[in-house]
Amino acid sequence: MVNEWELKKQIVEIGKRIWQRGYVASNDGNITVMMNDDELLTTPTGVSKGFMTTEMIIKCDKKGNVISGNSKYKPSSEVKMHLEVYKERPDIKSVVHAHPQYATSFAVAGIPLNKCVLPEAIIVIGAVPIAPYGLPSTMEIPDAIRPLIKNSDAILLENHGALTLGSDLLNAYHKMETLEHTASIVWKAIQLGNVNVLPAEERDRLMTLREKFNMSGRVAPCDVTPCDIASSGVKTSSNNADSDLVKKITEQVMAKLKNK
């Protein structure tokens, strides 16, 4: 079992990673880790995840009450969201909340990352749903995520960010990496004008691999229906009237250059 000091160091390290990768800005984001059945460690509120120290990490009980920590710091204002996860999912021991740019863009656009696209993503995080918007630091977010976390370890938060759950801190963090990587690939494929969705039989084969690897956590099955970019709400260059105008202007310029 990892001791309290080591867990605090891990939280500080992961905090730096999510800040360096641009998954959070300023004082955004929060991380928690369950120490045992009754105690958890949480990042403080109002502190950049890139500048945390172990002395800032706070120990709380499962109701969010402070057990120990530097009196200068208070627990994350969104610890309620984390506590809801631990209440509904006893198998989860760590939660990471961040605002990675690509994943959050899908959350703002209201587009779930639920298609069968990347094999690794299908196995690790599955279909990623969107929880309805809730006011941060209130019970609105715990209420919104409650039905979704029962079947998923990665959730988009409408107009807010993303949440990933894990069997330990590294597991939860790696799911955040996988989520953002997937979101960036899907976004770029949309810009290219096509998202190739894997068929049901390939999804099922991948899920068999997941079982073979005895992977922890829960994933919702990905959608195998074709991705209709035109109706997705995302405009691509091929569907953009401005692109046609640029093309015409370019053709006119090239024609003049040839005639010189």
C-alpha positions in Angstrom: 0.0 0.0 0.0 1.3 3.5 -0.9 1.7 5.7 2.1 0.3 9.1 2.6 3.5 11.0 1.8 4.0 9.1 -1.5 0.4 9.7 -2.5 0.9 13.4 -1.9 4.0 13.4 -4.1 2.0 11.6 -6.8 -0.7 14.2 -6.7 1.8 17.1 -7.0 3.5 15.3 -9.9 0.2 14.7 -11.8 -0.8 18.3 -11.1 2.3 19.5 -12.8 1.7 17.2 -15.8 -1.9 18.3 -16.4 -0.7 22.0 -16.1 2.3 21.5 -18.4 0.1 19.7 -21.0 -2.4 22.6 -21.0 -5.2 20.5 -19.5 -5.8 23.3 -17.0 -5.2 27.0 -16.8 -4.6 29.2 -13.8 -6.1 27.5 -10.7 -8.5 25.2 -12.7 -8.9 21.4 -12.1 -8.8 19.2 -9.1 -7.4 15.8 -8.1 -8.4 13.4 -5.3 -7.1 10.0 -4.2 -8.7 7.6 -1.7 -6.3 6.6 1.0 -8.6 4.0 2.6 -12.3 3.4 3.0 -12.8 6.6 5.1 -10.1 9.1 4.1 -9.0 10.9 0.9 -6.4 13.4 -0.2 -7.5 16.4 -2.3 -5.8 19.3 -4.0 -6.5 22.7 -2.5 -8.7 25.4 -4.0 -7.2 28.5 -5.5 -3.8 27.0 -6.3 -2.4 26.3 -9.7 -1.8 22.6 -10.3 1.6 23.5 -11.8 2.8 25.1 -8.5 1.5 22.8 -5.8 3.6 21.3 -3.0 3.0 18.3 -0.8 2.3 20.7 2.1 -0.7 22.0 0.3 -2.5 18.6 -0.1 -5.4 18.2 2.4 -6.8 15.1 4.0 -10.6 14.8 4.3 -13.2 12.3 5.3 -15.8 10.9 2.9 -18.1 13.8 3.8 -15.6 16.4 2.8 -14.6 17.5 6.3 -11.0 18.4 6.8 -9.0 15.9 8.9 -5.5 17.5 8.5 -3.6 19.9 6.4 -2.1 23.3 6.2 -4.6 25.8 7.7 -3.8 28.3 4.9 -5.5 26.0 2.3 -9.0 24.7 1.9 -10.1 21.6 0.0 -11.1 21.9 -3.7 -14.5 23.6 -4.1 -15.5 20.7 -6.3 -14.7 17.9 -3.9 -18.5 17.2 -3.9 -18.2 15.9 -7.4 -15.4 13.5 -6.4 -17.2 12.3 -3.3 -20.2 11.4 -5.5 -18.0 9.2 -7.6 -16.6 7.4 -4.6 -20.1 6.9 -3.2 -21.4 5.4 -6.4 -18.3 3.5 -7.5 -16.4 1.7 -4.6 -14.0 0.3 -7.2 -12.7 3.8 -8.0 -9.8 5.1 -5.9 -8.9 8.3 -7.8 -10.6 11.1 -9.7 -9.0 13.7 -12.0 -11.0 16.8 -13.2 -9.5 19.1 -15.9 -10.3 21.3 -18.8 -8.3 19.8 -21.7 -8.9 22.0 -24.8 -10.1 19.5 -27.4 -12.2 17.4 -25.0 -13.7 20.5 -23.5 -14.4 21.9 -27.0 -16.6 18.8 -27.7 -18.3 19.4 -24.3 -19.0 23.0 -25.2 -20.3 21.9 -28.7 -22.5 19.3 -27.1 -20.9 16.5 -29.1 -20.2 13.3 -27.2 -17.0 11.3 -28.0 -18.9 8.1 -28.4 -17.9 6.8 -31.9 -15.8 3.7 -32.5 -12.7 5.4 -33.9 -9.4 4.6 -32.1 -8.9 1.0 -30.9 -7.0 2.1 -27.7 -9.8 4.6 -26.8 -12.5 1.9 -27.4 -10.7 -0.4 -24.9 -9.6 2.2 -22.3 -12.5 4.7 -22.1 -15.2 3.5 -24.4 -18.1 5.8 -25.3 -17.7 9.1 -23.5 -21.1 10.8 -22.7 -21.8 14.4 -21.7 -23.3 15.3 -18.4 -25.8 18.2 -18.4 -24.4 21.5 -17.2 -24.3 22.1 -13.5 -23.1 25.1 -11.4 -19.5 24.3 -10.2 -19.0 23.7 -6.5 -22.7 22.8 -6.0 -24.6 19.5 -5.9 -25.8 20.2 -9.5 -22.7 18.5 -10.9 -22.8 15.4 -8.7 -26.5 15.1 -9.6 -25.7 15.4 -13.3 -22.9 12.8 -13.3 -24.6 10.2 -11.1 -26.3 8.2 -13.8 -23.3 8.4 -16.1 -20.5 7.3 -13.8 -22.2 4.0 -13.2 -21.2 2.8 -16.7 -18.3 5.1 -17.7 -14.9 6.1 -16.4 -14.6 9.2 -18.6 -17.3 11.9 -18.7 -17.5 15.2 -20.5 -19.1 18.0 -18.5 -21.3 20.3 -20.6 -19.6 23.8 -21.0 -17.1 22.9 -18.3 -14.5 20.2 -18.8 -13.9 16.5 -18.3 -13.8 13.9 -15.5 -11.8 10.6 -15.5 -11.9 7.9 -12.9 -9.4 5.2 -12.0 -8.3 2.4 -9.8 -5.4 4.6 -8.8 -4.1 8.1 -9.6 -2.0 7.1 -12.6 -4.9 5.1 -14.0 -7.2 8.1 -13.7 -4.7 10.4 -15.2 -3.9 8.1 -18.2 -7.6 8.1 -19.0 -7.5 11.9 -19.2 -4.6 11.6 -21.6 -6.5 9.1 -23.7 -9.6 11.2 -23.7 -7.8 14.4 -24.9 -5.7 12.5 -27.4 -8.9 10.9 -28.9 -10.7 14.3 -28.9 -7.8 15.9 -30.8 -7.7 13.1 -33.4 -11.5 13.2 -34.0 -11.4 17.0 -34.3 -8.7 16.8 -36.9 -10.5 14.0 -38.8 -13.6 16.2 -38.9 -11.5 19.1 -40.4 -10.3 16.6 -43.1 -13.9 15.9 -43.9 -14.3 12.3 -42.8 -14.4 10.2 -39.6 -14.0 6.5 -40.4 -16.0 4.6 -37.8 -15.1 1.0 -37.0 -17.9 -1.6 -37.5 -19.6 -3.5 -34.7 -17.6 -6.7 -35.3 -14.3 -4.8 -34.7 -15.7 -3.1 -31.6 -16.7 -6.5 -30.2 -13.3 -7.9 -31.0 -11.7 -5.0 -29.1 -14.0 -5.5 -26.1 -12.9 -9.2 -26.1 -9.3 -8.0 -25.8 -10.3 -5.8 -22.9 -11.7 -8.8 -21.1 -8.6 -10.8 -22.0 -6.4 -8.1 -20.5 -8.6 -8.1 -17.4 -8.7 -4.3 -17.4 -10.3 -2.5 -14.5 -13.1 0.1 -14.6 -16.2 0.4 -16.7 -16.7 1.4 -20.3 -19.9 2.0 -22.3 -20.0 0.5 -25.8 -19.1 2.8 -28.6 -21.5 3.8 -31.3 -20.8 2.1 -34.7 -23.2 4.2 -36.8 -21.4 6.4 -39.4 -20.4 9.9 -38.3 -22.5 12.5 -40.2 -20.2 15.5 -40.1 -22.6 17.7 -41.9 -25.2 17.4 -39.1 -22.7 17.2 -36.3 -22.7 20.9 -35.7 -19.0 21.2 -36.7 -18.3 23.1 -39.9 -15.4 21.8 -42.0 -13.5 23.6 -44.7 -15.4 21.7 -47.4 -18.7 22.9 -46.0 -17.6 26.4 -45.4 -18.8 29.1 -47.9 -15.6 31.1 -47.0 -13.5 28.2 -48.4 -15.2 28.5 -51.8 -14.5 32.2 -51.9 -10.8 31.6 -51.0 -10.6 29.0 -53.7 -12.0 31.3 -56.3 -9.7 34.1 -55.3 -6.7 31.7 -55.4 -7.7 30.6 -58.9 -7.9 34.2 -60.1 -4.5 35.0 -58.7 -2.9 31.9 -60.2 -4.4 32.7 -63.6 -3.0 36.3 -63.6 0.5 34.9 -62.6 0.4 32.5 -65.5 -0.4 35.3 -68.0 2.6 37.4 -66.9 
